[in-house]
Amino acid sequence: MNGKAKGSSFERTISKILSLWISEGKDKDLLWRSHSSGARFTSRVLKEGSGESLKGQSGDLCGIKDEGFTFCSIFSIETKFYSSFDLADFLLPDKKQGILCFWKQTKRDAERSGKEPLLICKKNYSNAICCFSYETMNLVLDKLLPKEVSYLCSPRNDASIVLLFDLIQNVSYKDFICLVQKKKRGAK
């Protein structure tokens, strides 16, 4: 399978996994791949200086039903599936490639759309991981994740990382989204 096909397949898989988490197992079709995987939003921002009319299409995934719209109105979601990357990149200040570059792109696109960044990535033969902003992890996930679940933090790069399945198996979506929304309201 070529890289583009692998990435598209991963986007579809993550759409279903997140949809089932959001709906408590009732609906696998709340999210789906964005038109051009977010490229339409990015090109509008770069061309016109604003992607306001396309905010719902920032990132790789978008909502296709109400509960999915809510999630995607809060998070700009990027997905990446690569043969290899190194989590140690988060410990370096100016890494120019790999997962840290994916994270910087995710943060930049989220900022342009007024959303929280969420990067979900996977390398061959490994579990998928979620990267949130350092603040989101500290204010939200630290309150919700059981103490036996490990996560990594890199304040230097404004990133916190947790395994995707640790998140969805241990954290109620309703509790999670309630705290994230409260955090966002407090920031305004």
ABEGO torsion letter per residue (X at the ends): XBAAAAAAAAAAAAAAAAAAAAAGGABAAABBBBBGGGAAAAAAAAAAGBAAAAAAABEABBBABAAAAAAAAABBBBBBBBABBBAAAAABAABABEAAAAAAAAAAAAAAAGBBBBBBBBBBGBBBBBBBBAAAAAAAAAAABBAABBBBBBAAAGBBBBBAAAAAAABBAAAAAAAAAAAAAAAX
